[in-house]
């Protein structure tokens, strides 16, 4: 069980990431919100912009999956997101 409040920190490039929680094996941060386990970057997007439409996902423009800075995110179609994800893998 995690104790204490969530601590987020801004990195030099503006990413906002948790520093006192573990990331999952894919590099994402999940948190319990109202008793439900959620992808935290999706939660922060929805808090600012509202629900993510069906068929859309949140893309990390910064390519940091732990980042929950909504300025580093965009809401795009699933097929476009998959294409970008494949391009990013080729860059690494």
C-alpha positions in Angstrom: 0.0 0.0 0.0 1.3 3.4 -1.0 1.3 6.0 1.8 1.3 9.7 1.6 0.2 12.0 -1.1 1.2 11.7 -4.7 4.3 13.8 -5.5 4.7 15.1 -9.0 7.8 16.9 -10.3 8.5 18.9 -13.4 11.6 17.8 -15.3 13.9 20.1 -17.2 11.9 19.6 -20.4 8.6 20.3 -18.8 7.4 16.8 -18.3 5.4 16.3 -15.1 6.1 12.9 -13.6 5.4 11.0 -10.3 8.5 10.7 -8.2 7.2 8.7 -5.3 5.3 6.0 -7.2 6.3 3.0 -9.4 5.6 2.9 -13.1 4.1 -0.2 -14.8 6.3 -2.4 -17.0 5.4 -0.2 -20.1 6.5 3.0 -18.3 3.0 4.4 -17.6 1.8 5.6 -14.2 -1.5 4.2 -12.9 -3.3 5.6 -9.9 -6.5 4.9 -8.0 -9.1 7.6 -8.6 -12.4 7.2 -6.8 -11.5 3.5 -6.2 -10.8 2.7 -9.9 -7.3 2.1 -11.3 -6.7 4.5 -14.2 -3.9 5.5 -16.5 -2.9 8.8 -14.9 -2.1 10.7 -18.1 -5.6 9.9 -19.4 -7.1 11.1 -16.1 -5.2 14.5 -16.2 -6.4 14.9 -19.9 -10.0 14.3 -18.9 -9.8 16.7 -15.9 -8.8 19.5 -18.3 -10.6 18.7 -21.5 -13.4 16.2 -20.7 -13.9 12.6 -21.8 -11.7 11.0 -24.4 -14.0 10.1 -27.3 -14.4 6.5 -28.4 -11.8 5.6 -31.0 -9.2 8.1 -29.7 -6.1 7.8 -27.5 -3.8 10.2 -25.8 -0.4 10.6 -27.5 2.6 11.8 -25.6 4.3 14.5 -27.7 7.3 14.3 -25.4 7.4 10.5 -25.8 7.6 10.1 -22.0 4.8 7.7 -21.0 5.0 8.8 -17.3 4.3 12.4 -18.2 1.0 13.8 -17.2 1.5 17.4 -18.5 -1.5 18.1 -20.7 0.6 20.5 -22.7 2.7 17.5 -23.8 -0.4 15.5 -24.9 -2.7 15.4 -27.8 -5.9 13.4 -28.4 -5.7 11.5 -31.7 -7.4 8.6 -33.5 -6.2 5.1 -32.5 -4.9 4.3 -36.0 -2.8 7.5 -36.1 -1.5 6.8 -32.6 -0.5 3.2 -33.6 1.3 4.6 -36.7 3.2 7.2 -34.6 4.1 4.5 -32.0 5.6 2.4 -34.7 7.6 5.3 -36.0 8.9 6.1 -32.5 10.0 2.5 -32.1 12.1 2.8 -35.3 13.8 6.0 -33.9 14.9 4.2 -30.7 
